[in-house]
Each structure stands twice: as C-alpha cells, then as structure tokens.
Amino acid sequence: MDKVVASATEAVADVRDGATLAVGGFGLSGVPDVLVQAVYDKGVDGLGIVSNNCGAMERGLAVLLAAGRIARVTGSYIGANKEFARRYLAGELEVEMIPQGTLAERLRAGGAGIPAFYTPAGVGTQVADGGLPWRYDGSGGVAVASPPKEVREFDGRRYVLEHGIRTDFGLVRAAKGDRHGNLVFAKSARNFNPLAAMAGRVTIAEVEQLVEPGEIDPDHVHLPGIFVQRVVALTAEQAADKRIERRTVAVPETSGREAR
C-alpha cells in the first residue's frame, strides 16, 4: 500500500515516446511542475497531452511544448501562450479544443468508467457539426478537421455525444497526500487535478506535504488513493516554488485625517 517513490525521475521512468498524459493545473495554479520537468529530462517525444492549457510563462507543459516534445493537445484554453498558438498555426501541433466543462466531464467520465455522455454544450456549432481545425498545413489551410459528432434530442432539447478520456498517465499536484495516495488539494489549485488523476491509468502525484496514513481525516480527502499509483514527496524548496501569473497591487485607501 505504500505508494511513495524516491524521486520524480523514478516515478516517470516508464513514460515512453508517444504516451498520453492527463495533466492537472490551470494557468500556474496546481501545476505538477516537478513531474513535468522529470518527463522533459527523460527526453521522451511525441506526447499526447490532455490539459486545460499547455503551460504559461515558460512553466509546466510549456517546457515540453517549447522543446517540440508534444504532438497533440486536447484542451480548452490557449490563452497568452504565444508558442502554443505559433506551433498550432504553423501545423507543428495537433490541437483539439473543446468547451472547458466538457473537458472536465470527459476526464471524470473516463476515470469513472463511463465511455460517453450527452451534453448540450457545443450543439449548433463546429464542436458538434465538425470542421474545427485540428491541424493546419502551415500555409493557412486546414490539414485535419474535427469530424461531426452524434446529436440526439432528449425532452425537446438537442445534445451532442462526447467520449470519456483515458490516458496512459496522469500527472497531478496536491497540497497534502499520504502513503496510500489519498490527496488533499488547496483551494483553486484543485482545479483539474482530481479529474486528471481519475483519467490516468497510472497516476503520479507530487505532494507538498507527505503524511502518514490516518493523518488525513477521511471527510477531508478530495481524491481517494484508489486513483493514485505513485506519490512523490516534494522538498521544501520545490513545494514553495509557486509563481504568480499576474500580480495586481491595490493602492491603500487613505483616511481623511491622513490625507490632511
């Protein structure tokens, strides 16, 4: 039952070329940076990534993206990642963009053993009708486009069929975890992490604080250990290395007396 491995390098040792990875995180929040770096250091190529976005500010998946190690991305947000956009438009990367809620449910469904489900999101658009550019030809033309999906009507409303997602590996980051793989996430850093963990056939969690079994109140567990196969305990330095994507500083209010 002890799922702790000695290092991130050991944890990702069986990740091979062409593997598919479900990766948690949203922007810079809750990103398994240490595991992603270990995958990069291993030198694997042709990866299929399922994640909300593909890294930001040269962090997380942006490391693999810039090195040309990613062949395909299934996600819902490009954002300000100029390298992601450049590679997509240049035909260097295949990208399946889907609604954010659909992505979340496809990951959850895959982990729950549900092969497909119907959702109203995307009905009447190219998401359902097909034709979304998956890969460009580098000259502005579309080399690969999305196929049409099945649409059915339930109680007078149309729904599109979406398939659950399963990946070879899941990479996630948690605030706390025990040796059995039970995980607790911190606030917004939970984001896609539990869903990515569920979707991975082999899920690896980097944890900021490793505790012994029984130290986490069962009512406080966000993801049970059944979904986690390997746990990597971060060093204090790794756990504290958290960036802020956009820093906003408010001007303190000045009282009337201080103003005079």
Summary of the structure (lengths in Angstrom):
residues: 260
radius of gyration: 20.1
end to end distance: 66.7
largest distance: 69.0
contacts: 857
relative contact order: 0.18
helix: 27%
strand: 30%
